[in-house]
Amino acid sequence: MREQSTDETALVAAARRGDPAARDRLVSAYLPLVYNVVGRALNGHADVDDVVQDTLLRALSGLDGLRDPARFRAWLVAIAMNQVRRRWSVAQRRPLPLDTAADGPAQGDFAELAILRLGLSGQRREVAEATRWLDPADRQVLSLWWLEAAGELTRGDVATALGLSRAHTGVRVQRVKGQLDVCRQVVRALGARDECAALGALTEEWDGTPGPLWRKRIARHVRGCGRCGRSAADLLPVDGLLAGTGLVAVPLSLHSAPFAGHGTAALAAHGSAAHGAAAVHRVLDAGRRVFRPGTAAKATAAGA
């Protein structure tokens, strides 16, 4: 699995010393990683861009609290996951769930983006489609483990981001892989449901939106149906399917944004209405104080 290189560590050290060019390069270098973590964890929701920007802002403002530049990658991913959890916490207090269009339309979910931008086909495509059926908490774990399987993160990075031991992380990952395999069976069965009258009747009232209730119903049918069970008999191990898949390309909304190549000043200019330039500068000036006691970001910085 990928380890942070010496050049990357030197770049982090220079950025921590306040080198503007190094900070610019740091944002550009790690934007794809942060986007993939956040995008998959939030399933491509319209708030992904905001969460990505908030993550990078907090990382830049908290560089003084990172004792070991060699731990930057794990520390950054932990901040990203902390921001994802905050976003879900806010969403749960709203009258409408996260996956609705209450906050504005999304540009397609992350599964669709992965299929198109990575050119996924066959069982790799089915894996991407299966992620739509995961519960939100499992999707967050998947967002990290997917990048581990693809060679972008180490198991230590994943454990740090989840705030768990390596052993406990392994248990969580195995659980998610098992759930993902169930979702793959659901996707495979639905793809051939015209051949199974019982499954067709079962899903007659289904509106086509993946969800836990229908996942359980369809999975129960697959377990009891010889025809549908056989349709999923040739599923390959997911680890091998994800190996070397790479990162989903950053969309135009982020890739062409000013902060992608111009560092902290442009981050301020690119801030949303809720995080305008003045607010961004206050965050950058606050340094480590932006991390509340007990958050994953502060815990990771202290551990590093």
C-alpha positions as CSV (number, residue, x, y, z in Angstrom):
1,M,0.0,0.0,0.0
2,R,1.1,3.6,-0.7
3,E,3.3,5.3,1.9
4,Q,3.9,9.0,2.0
5,S,7.1,9.8,0.0
6,T,10.1,11.7,1.2
7,D,9.3,14.5,-1.3
8,E,5.8,14.8,0.0
9,T,7.1,15.0,3.6
10,A,9.5,17.7,2.6
11,L,6.6,19.6,0.9
12,V,4.5,19.4,4.1
13,A,7.5,20.6,6.2
14,A,7.9,23.6,3.9
15,A,4.2,24.4,4.0
16,R,4.3,24.2,7.8
17,R,7.1,26.7,7.8
18,G,4.7,29.1,5.9
19,D,6.1,28.8,2.4
20,P,3.2,30.0,0.2
21,A,4.3,28.0,-2.9
22,A,4.5,24.9,-0.8
23,R,1.0,25.4,0.6
24,D,-0.3,25.9,-3.0
25,R,1.4,22.7,-4.1
26,L,0.1,20.8,-1.0
27,V,-3.5,21.7,-1.8
28,S,-3.1,20.7,-5.4
29,A,-1.4,17.4,-4.6
30,Y,-3.9,16.2,-2.0
31,L,-7.1,17.6,-3.5
32,P,-7.8,14.3,-5.5
33,L,-7.4,12.2,-2.3
34,V,-9.6,14.3,-0.2
35,Y,-12.2,14.5,-3.0
36,N,-12.4,10.7,-3.3
37,V,-12.6,10.2,0.4
38,V,-15.4,12.7,0.9
39,G,-17.2,12.0,-2.4
40,R,-17.6,8.3,-1.7
41,A,-18.4,8.8,2.0
42,L,-21.2,11.2,1.1
43,N,-22.1,9.4,-2.2
44,G,-21.6,12.4,-4.3
45,H,-24.0,14.7,-2.5
46,A,-24.1,18.4,-3.4
47,D,-22.3,19.3,-0.3
48,V,-19.1,17.3,-1.3
49,D,-17.4,20.4,-2.6
50,D,-18.0,22.4,0.6
51,V,-16.8,19.5,2.8
52,V,-13.6,19.1,0.6
53,Q,-12.9,22.8,1.0
54,D,-13.5,22.8,4.7
55,T,-11.2,19.9,5.1
56,L,-8.3,21.6,3.2
57,L,-8.9,24.8,5.2
58,R,-8.7,23.0,8.5
59,A,-5.6,21.2,7.4
60,L,-3.8,24.3,6.3
61,S,-4.8,26.2,9.5
62,G,-3.7,23.3,11.7
63,L,-0.3,22.5,10.2
64,D,1.5,23.9,13.3
65,G,-0.2,21.2,15.3
66,L,1.2,18.4,13.1
67,R,4.4,17.3,14.8
68,D,5.5,14.8,12.2
69,P,5.2,15.9,8.6
70,A,5.5,12.2,7.6
71,R,2.1,11.6,9.1
72,F,0.3,14.3,7.0
73,R,-1.6,11.9,4.8
74,A,-3.2,10.0,7.7
75,W,-3.8,13.3,9.5
76,L,-5.5,14.9,6.5
77,V,-7.7,11.8,5.9
78,A,-8.8,11.9,9.6
79,I,-9.8,15.6,9.2
80,A,-11.8,14.7,6.1
81,M,-13.7,11.9,7.9
82,N,-14.3,14.2,10.8
83,Q,-15.9,16.7,8.5
84,V,-18.0,14.0,6.9
85,R,-19.3,13.0,10.3
86,R,-20.1,16.6,11.1
87,R,-22.0,16.8,7.8
88,W,-24.0,13.7,8.7
89,S,-24.7,15.1,12.2
90,V,-26.1,18.3,10.7
91,A,-28.2,16.3,8.2
92,Q,-29.7,14.1,10.9
93,R,-31.1,17.2,12.6
94,R,-32.8,18.3,9.4
95,P,-36.4,17.3,8.5
96,L,-35.1,15.8,5.2
97,P,-32.5,13.1,4.8
98,L,-29.1,13.8,3.2
99,D,-29.9,12.1,0.0
100,T,-32.7,14.4,-0.9
101,A,-32.3,17.5,-3.0
102,A,-33.1,19.9,-0.2
103,D,-29.7,21.5,-0.4
104,G,-29.5,21.6,-4.1
105,P,-29.2,19.0,-6.9
106,A,-26.1,16.8,-7.0
107,Q,-24.3,16.1,-10.2
108,G,-24.9,12.4,-10.1
109,D,-23.9,10.1,-7.2
110,F,-20.4,9.0,-6.7
111,A,-21.0,5.5,-8.1
112,E,-22.0,7.0,-11.4
113,L,-18.9,9.3,-11.4
114,A,-16.6,6.3,-10.6
115,I,-18.1,4.3,-13.4
116,L,-17.8,7.1,-16.0
117,R,-14.4,8.5,-15.0
118,L,-12.7,5.2,-14.3
119,G,-14.3,3.4,-17.2
120,L,-15.5,0.6,-15.0
121,S,-17.2,-2.3,-16.6
122,G,-18.2,-5.9,-15.7
123,Q,-17.9,-6.8,-12.0
124,R,-16.0,-3.6,-11.2
125,R,-19.0,-1.6,-12.4
126,E,-21.3,-3.8,-10.3
127,V,-19.1,-3.1,-7.2
128,A,-19.6,0.6,-7.8
129,E,-23.3,0.2,-8.2
130,A,-23.5,-1.9,-5.1
131,T,-22.1,0.9,-2.9
132,R,-25.4,2.7,-3.4
133,W,-27.1,0.1,-1.2
134,L,-24.8,0.5,1.8
135,D,-25.8,2.2,5.0
136,P,-24.2,5.6,5.6
137,A,-21.9,4.4,8.3
138,D,-20.7,1.5,6.2
139,R,-20.2,3.9,3.2
140,Q,-17.8,5.9,5.4
141,V,-15.7,2.9,6.1
142,L,-15.8,1.9,2.5
143,S,-14.6,5.3,1.4
144,L,-11.3,4.6,3.2
145,W,-11.0,0.9,2.6
146,W,-11.6,1.4,-1.2
147,L,-8.6,3.7,-1.3
148,E,-6.6,1.2,0.7
149,A,-7.5,-1.6,-1.8
150,A,-6.6,0.7,-4.6
151,G,-3.2,1.4,-3.1
152,E,-3.7,5.0,-2.1
153,L,-3.9,4.5,1.7
154,T,-2.3,2.1,4.2
155,R,-4.2,0.2,6.8
156,G,-2.6,2.5,9.4
157,D,-4.1,5.5,7.5
158,V,-7.5,3.9,7.6
159,A,-7.2,3.1,11.3
160,T,-6.1,6.7,12.1
161,A,-9.0,8.1,10.1
162,L,-11.5,5.9,11.9
163,G,-9.9,6.5,15.3
164,L,-9.6,2.7,15.9
165,S,-6.9,0.2,16.5
166,R,-5.6,-1.8,13.5
167,A,-7.4,-4.9,14.9
168,H,-10.7,-3.1,15.3
169,T,-10.3,-1.5,11.9
170,G,-9.8,-5.0,10.4
171,V,-13.1,-6.1,12.0
172,R,-15.0,-3.1,10.6
173,V,-13.5,-3.5,7.2
174,Q,-14.5,-7.2,7.1
175,R,-18.0,-6.3,8.1
176,V,-18.3,-3.7,5.3
177,K,-16.8,-6.1,2.8
178,G,-19.4,-8.7,3.8
179,Q,-22.2,-6.2,3.5
180,L,-20.8,-5.0,0.1
181,D,-20.9,-8.6,-1.2
182,V,-24.6,-8.8,-0.2
183,C,-25.2,-5.6,-2.1
184,R,-23.4,-7.0,-5.1
185,Q,-25.7,-10.0,-5.0
186,V,-28.7,-7.6,-5.0
187,V,-27.3,-5.7,-8.0
188,R,-26.7,-8.9,-9.9
189,A,-30.2,-10.3,-9.1
190,L,-31.8,-7.0,-10.1
191,G,-29.9,-7.1,-13.4
192,A,-31.5,-10.4,-14.2
193,R,-34.9,-10.0,-12.5
194,D,-36.8,-10.4,-15.8
195,E,-35.7,-14.1,-15.6
196,C,-37.3,-14.5,-12.1
197,A,-41.0,-14.0,-11.9
198,A,-40.9,-14.0,-8.1
199,L,-38.3,-11.3,-7.9
200,G,-40.2,-9.3,-10.5
201,A,-43.4,-9.5,-8.4
202,L,-41.4,-8.6,-5.2
203,T,-40.0,-5.5,-6.7
204,E,-43.1,-4.4,-8.6
205,E,-43.8,-1.5,-6.1
206,W,-40.1,-0.6,-5.7
207,D,-39.4,2.9,-7.0
208,G,-35.8,2.1,-8.0
209,T,-34.1,3.9,-5.2
210,P,-31.6,1.8,-3.2
211,G,-32.3,1.6,0.5
212,P,-31.9,-0.7,3.5
213,L,-35.4,-2.0,3.5
214,W,-35.4,-3.2,-0.1
215,R,-31.8,-4.4,0.2
216,K,-33.0,-6.7,3.0
217,R,-36.0,-7.9,1.1
218,I,-34.1,-8.6,-2.1
219,A,-31.2,-10.2,-0.3
220,R,-33.6,-12.5,1.5
221,H,-35.2,-13.5,-1.8
222,V,-31.7,-14.2,-3.3
223,R,-30.8,-16.5,-0.4
224,G,-34.0,-18.5,-0.9
225,C,-34.1,-18.5,-4.7
226,G,-32.0,-21.0,-6.6
227,R,-32.1,-19.0,-9.9
228,C,-31.1,-15.7,-8.3
229,G,-28.6,-17.4,-6.1
230,R,-26.8,-19.0,-9.0
231,S,-26.7,-15.6,-10.8
232,A,-24.3,-14.3,-8.2
233,A,-22.2,-17.5,-7.9
234,D,-19.3,-16.2,-10.0
235,L,-18.6,-13.0,-8.0
236,L,-14.9,-12.4,-7.7
237,P,-13.2,-11.2,-4.5
238,V,-13.7,-7.5,-4.2
239,D,-10.1,-6.8,-3.1
240,G,-8.8,-7.9,-6.5
241,L,-11.4,-6.0,-8.4
242,L,-10.4,-2.7,-6.7
243,A,-6.7,-3.2,-6.8
244,G,-5.1,-0.4,-8.9
245,T,-8.4,1.3,-9.8
246,G,-7.0,4.7,-9.0
247,L,-8.7,7.9,-8.0
248,V,-11.8,9.4,-9.5
249,A,-10.9,12.6,-11.3
250,V,-11.7,15.8,-9.5
251,P,-14.7,17.5,-11.1
252,L,-14.6,20.8,-12.9
253,S,-16.3,22.5,-9.9
254,L,-13.2,21.8,-7.8
255,H,-10.4,21.2,-10.3
256,S,-10.8,24.6,-11.9
257,A,-11.6,26.4,-8.7
258,P,-9.1,29.1,-7.7
259,F,-7.9,27.3,-4.6
260,A,-6.7,24.3,-6.6
261,G,-3.7,26.2,-7.8
262,H,-3.3,29.3,-5.7
263,G,-3.3,28.3,-2.1
264,T,-4.8,30.1,0.9
265,A,-5.5,33.5,-0.6
266,A,-7.7,31.9,-3.3
267,L,-9.2,29.5,-0.7
268,A,-10.6,32.6,0.9
269,A,-11.8,34.1,-2.4
270,H,-13.5,30.8,-3.3
271,G,-15.3,30.4,0.0
272,S,-19.1,29.8,-0.1
273,A,-21.6,32.3,1.2
274,A,-21.6,30.6,4.5
275,H,-17.7,30.6,4.6
276,G,-16.8,33.9,3.0
277,A,-13.4,35.4,2.7
278,A,-13.4,37.1,6.2
279,A,-14.5,33.9,7.9
280,V,-11.8,31.9,6.0
281,H,-9.1,34.3,7.1
282,R,-10.3,34.0,10.7
283,V,-10.0,30.2,10.5
284,L,-6.5,30.4,9.0
285,D,-5.5,32.9,11.7
286,A,-6.9,30.7,14.5
287,G,-4.3,27.9,13.9
288,R,-4.9,24.9,16.1
289,R,-7.8,26.4,17.9
290,V,-10.2,25.4,15.0
291,F,-9.9,21.8,16.3
292,R,-12.2,21.1,19.2
293,P,-11.1,18.9,22.0
294,G,-12.0,15.3,21.3
295,T,-12.3,15.6,17.6
296,A,-10.5,13.1,15.3
297,A,-8.5,15.9,13.8
298,K,-7.0,17.1,17.1
299,A,-6.5,13.6,18.3
300,T,-4.6,12.7,15.2
301,A,-2.5,15.8,15.3
302,A,-1.6,15.1,18.9
303,G,-0.8,11.4,18.2
304,A,1.3,12.4,15.2
